[in-house]
């Protein structure tokens, strides 16, 4: 509310006051030294959607901690309250996992471009999470599986179907995805999720699931055995089974899985 006596912002929650301040910020002229004069007005505002998200891919193109914080500031100005942080990809694994250090030592620098090198330590991630929390933003991490796994497979080839070195795609994706037939691969991914859940307080964890070609799965004896053992129809069914395993694991930890529409 703007009157001749001043400006008043009221809301039932701290977040509401924060968003009121953003609306006020956007009402002010941006030119340095500009005269500030607001009309007498009363604005009543409320969010149409409780979940207001924006996605940021730091895997194909690495961004520094300060650049990520700048992006968060941009989200806050526009009342976005969920930051979908794309942290793993064929071109780069960006999140430090203590149990598997080569995910970042190797997987953080598999891209050829200078802008594709780097990763975030867990300490840096905690700092970014707190920075976002202070701006009423919850960070939803994305750990892509079973596809877009080339960076991880370059660090740990045994997680793939044939245990062979993989090609890193400079665009798109390849047939090299996490093997759904190996118990060791499932255990690895659950261990990764343990550290992700310990870092991120978000009730949601995004597990990707898109663009996972099944050529290797169709030829892999471990995957074929899994399809038979679990009574599945084919390799597409195997991905649904795999995704359910991961979603149920998150559920056991009190979290909810999000997937792309492929799943």
Buried (B, 14 or more C-beta within 10 A) or exposed (E): BBEEEEEEBEBEEEBBEBBBEBEBEEBEEEEEEEEEEEEEEEEEEEEEEEEBBBEBBBBBBBBEBEEBBEBBEEBBEEBBBBBBBBBBBBBBBBBBBEEBEBBBEBBBBBBEEEEBEBBBEBEBBEBBBEBBEEBBBBBBBBBBBBBBBBBBBBBBBEBBBBEEEBEBBEEEBBBBBBBBBBEEBBEBBBBBBBBBBEBBEBEBBBBBBEBBBBEBBBEBEBBBEBBEEEEBEEBEEBBEBBBEBBBEBBEEEEBEBBBBEEB
